[in-house]
């Protein structure tokens, strides 16, 4: 999510279809400010799922360590080997 564009609730209501369409394509994200309430953010479902997956991985010490080891290792695994491993599962 690069930049979040901010709208009031009234502005967002006027442009609702356009905002939803752009957010669903991953083109933009929007903060919508409500009077007397916390702001909400409109993002595409894929973006949300990506964030949730990242939080899930980072919540697991084993997975976070595996990622760190992989970054440090810097060896490449041939695609064919990965595909064969996936077929076994």
C-alpha positions in Angstrom: 0.0 0.0 0.0 1.8 3.1 -1.2 -0.3 6.1 -0.4 -3.5 6.2 1.4 -5.9 8.9 0.0 -8.1 10.5 2.7 -11.8 11.3 2.3 -14.5 12.5 4.7 -17.4 10.1 4.9 -19.5 12.5 2.8 -16.9 12.7 0.1 -16.5 8.9 0.1 -20.2 8.4 -0.2 -20.3 10.6 -3.4 -17.5 8.6 -5.0 -18.3 5.2 -3.4 -18.4 3.1 -6.6 -15.2 4.5 -8.0 -13.4 4.1 -4.7 -14.5 0.5 -4.3 -13.5 -0.3 -7.9 -10.0 1.2 -7.6 -9.4 -0.4 -4.2 -10.6 -3.8 -5.5 -8.0 -3.6 -8.3 -5.3 -2.7 -5.8 -4.8 0.7 -7.4 -5.5 2.8 -4.3 -6.3 2.6 -0.7 -8.5 5.1 1.2 -8.9 6.4 4.7 -12.4 7.5 5.4 -12.8 9.8 8.3 -16.1 9.7 10.2 -17.3 12.4 12.6 -17.1 11.2 16.2 -15.6 7.8 15.2 -12.2 6.3 14.3 -11.3 6.4 10.7 -11.7 3.3 8.5 -9.5 2.1 5.6 -10.9 0.8 2.4 -8.5 -1.7 0.7 -8.8 -4.6 -1.7 -9.4 -8.1 -0.3 -6.1 -9.3 -1.8 -4.3 -6.5 0.1 -6.0 -7.5 3.3 -5.2 -11.2 2.9 -1.6 -10.3 2.2 -1.3 -8.3 5.4 -3.1 -11.1 7.4 -0.7 -13.7 6.0 2.3 -11.6 6.8 1.1 -11.1 10.4 0.5 -14.8 10.7 4.0 -15.7 9.5 5.6 -13.1 11.7 3.6 -14.3 14.8 5.3 -17.7 14.4 8.9 -17.7 15.6 9.7 -20.8 13.6 8.5 -19.2 10.4 10.2 -15.9 11.0 13.5 -17.8 11.7 13.1 -19.8 8.5 12.7 -16.6 6.5 15.7 -15.1 8.2 17.8 -18.3 7.5 16.6 -18.2 3.9 17.7 -14.6 3.4 21.1 -15.4 5.0 21.6 -18.6 3.0 21.1 -17.0 -0.5 21.3 -20.4 -2.3 18.9 -21.1 -5.0 16.7 -24.2 -5.3 15.9 -25.2 -8.8 12.2 -24.9 -9.7 12.0 -28.6 -10.7 13.1 -29.6 -7.2 10.5 -27.4 -5.5 7.7 -28.8 -7.8 8.7 -32.4 -7.0 8.6 -31.6 -3.3 5.1 -30.1 -3.7 3.9 -33.2 -5.6 4.9 -35.5 -2.7 2.7 -33.6 -0.3 
